[in-house]
Amino acid sequence: MILLSIIVTVSNIENYITRCIESLLDQEFCPNEYEIILINDGSTDNSEQICQHYAILHNNIILINQINQGVSAVRNLGLEIARGKYICFVDGDDYLISNGLSTVFSNYTLKDNPDVTIYQRYIIKNHLDSLTEEIERQKGKRLFVGNGYNYILNQGLIFNVTSAFFKKSFLLENNLKFLDYTIGEDFLFFTSVLFLNPSIISTSHNIYRYIIHENSITTTRSSKQAQKCVHDYLSVMKNIQQQLSNINDKAQSIYNIYTKAMNLNSFYIYKKILIANYSTSTYISIINEFKKAKLLPIIHTGTNLKCIIGYSIINLLTYIPILYKPTSFIYNHILAKYILKL
């Protein structure tokens, strides 16, 4: 019986995919208990050849090649063909620590049979992990047991889907799929799951390694790509707010948590606005949409000097839009090139 299906997105990551696959094989699962579904999304480098090599060697590895359609299409296809009772998502340029998945799965998911099991991840920027992996694997503990609404109230929102096991029957019964957005599709999917009030267990086990590199969406500096990100981000927020309007139980408390989290997250998306190089009139229109969604101005209560300066600049540009064009120029041609580090 296949207990777990691991859906892996592969797209021009020849320098990363080997480590990812090796980490998924380095788990304490029996080969007939889990499957690794590699979906090659139109790669033009050697990613397909590397995946094919592993698919030939291991019967529990499935390789599917398709023309480039984006991460949402990849994950939806994976959901359709997955045979496991549970599903998890992995980006092919990331990896899992040794026996991390199997540790969480056996100690929490199999024992309690929740709709969702949440674990932690560590972000790596252009270098290999310096954490002691074995220590990280052993020191996890149970953080939360309850339903989706109470999880939001106690733990907050989750911005990515690569930190959880999802029961496949729960996803199918609720017709949950990824929508085709450049950014925020993870957040929309996971938030939609939580709004359905599933049974949840979360653990402090830090087992997922998320790698930021020069080809990541988060580091792309194309103005066209940035404009698409801003547009999709607003669409995602409107979708989530529509779902919130359909929640009766604890709706106001959940809405307050959502708006606070997204207000602070506007710092990230505002960098995309600066990269987008809008005309002043278009910029004003975009800012007005953010204001309507209560994402601007940013309400910041922290004491970190860097954040205070950044949030203050964003709020200034929110109220004085004529400063947007010169600020955008300075950010793209001076700060981003010579001062800021990705």
NORSUL-V543962 format. One record per pair of residues at least 12 apart in sequence whose ideal C-beta (glycine too) atoms are under 6 Angstrom apart, sorted by sequence separation. I is the first residue (numbers start at 1). J is the second residue. D is the distance in Angstrom with one decimal. If there is no record, write none. Layout:
i->(I,I)
j->(J,J)
d->(D,D)
This chain:
i->(24,51,38,298,75,104,298,298,6,297,297,174,296,35,36,37,38,39,40,42,161,42,160,41,10,159,161,170,31,161,266,3,4,5,6,7,8,10,11,17,266,12,14,287,11,14,18,158,263,266,2,12,14,17,21,41,262,13,103,39,259,263,97,233,263,10,100,284,39,283,39,97,37,283,121,152,230,229,230,119,270,118,163,118,148,162,182,183,226,230,182,116,117,149,184,188,195,148,151,183,184,191,226,227,116,147,148,182,183,226,181,188,277,115,184,223,221,223,274,115,181,234,109,145,237,274,144,143,143,142,143,9,140,141,140,9,140,7,136,7,28,20,23,26,27,89,23,29,89,27,28,17,20,27,19,5,16,88,5,13,86,87,4,13,129,2,3,86,87,2,3,4,5,6,7,8,9,10,116,9,115,6,8,115,116,117,118,119,122,114,124,114,119,120,114,121,122,123,124,125,119,112,121,108,108,104,153,76,104,149,76,152,75,157,152,72,100,72,97,96,96,72,95,94,94,94,93,219)
j->(36,63,51,311,89,119,314,315,24,315,318,196,318,60,61,62,63,64,65,67,186,68,186,68,38,187,189,198,60,190,295,33,34,35,36,37,38,40,41,47,296,43,45,318,43,46,50,190,295,298,35,45,47,50,54,74,295,47,137,74,294,298,133,269,299,47,137,321,77,321,78,137,78,324,163,194,272,272,273,163,314,163,208,164,194,208,228,229,272,276,229,164,165,197,232,236,243,197,200,232,233,240,275,276,166,197,198,232,233,276,232,239,328,167,236,276,275,277,328,170,236,289,165,201,293,331,202,202,203,203,204,71,203,204,204,74,205,75,206,78,99,92,95,98,99,161,96,102,162,101,102,92,95,102,95,82,93,165,84,92,165,166,84,93,209,83,84,167,168,84,85,86,87,88,89,90,91,92,198,92,198,90,92,199,200,201,202,203,206,199,209,200,205,206,201,208,209,210,211,212,207,201,210,201,203,203,253,177,205,250,178,254,178,261,257,178,207,180,207,207,208,185,209,209,210,211,211,342)
d->(5.2,4.9,4.6,4.7,6.0,5.0,5.7,5.9,5.8,4.3,5.0,5.5,5.1,5.0,4.7,4.9,4.8,4.9,4.7,4.9,4.7,3.1,4.5,5.4,5.6,4.8,5.6,5.9,4.7,5.4,4.8,4.9,4.2,5.2,4.9,5.1,5.0,4.6,4.4,5.5,5.9,4.9,4.4,5.7,5.7,4.3,5.8,4.8,5.7,5.5,5.6,5.1,5.0,5.4,5.1,5.1,5.6,5.7,5.9,4.6,5.0,5.7,4.5,5.1,5.7,5.3,5.6,5.0,6.0,5.8,5.9,5.7,5.2,4.8,5.2,5.7,5.3,4.7,5.8,5.7,5.1,6.0,5.9,4.8,4.1,5.9,4.9,4.5,4.4,5.8,5.4,5.5,4.3,5.4,5.9,4.8,5.2,4.3,4.9,5.2,5.3,5.4,3.9,4.5,5.8,5.0,5.1,4.8,5.6,4.1,4.0,5.9,5.8,4.8,3.6,5.5,5.6,4.5,4.9,4.4,5.9,5.6,5.2,5.4,5.1,4.5,4.3,4.5,6.0,5.7,5.4,5.3,5.1,5.2,4.9,4.8,3.0,6.0,5.0,3.3,5.0,5.1,4.0,5.0,5.7,5.0,4.6,5.2,5.3,5.1,3.9,4.9,4.9,4.2,5.1,3.5,3.9,5.1,3.5,5.0,4.6,5.0,4.6,4.4,5.6,4.7,5.8,5.8,5.2,4.6,5.4,5.0,5.0,5.6,5.2,4.9,5.3,4.2,5.2,5.5,3.4,5.8,5.2,4.8,4.8,5.2,3.9,5.5,5.6,4.5,5.8,5.8,5.0,4.1,4.6,3.6,5.7,5.0,4.9,4.9,5.4,5.5,5.1,5.1,5.7,5.9,6.0,5.1,5.1,5.2,5.5,5.3,4.9,5.1,5.9,3.8,2.9,4.8,5.1,5.6,5.9,5.1,5.1,5.8,5.2,5.4,5.4,5.1)
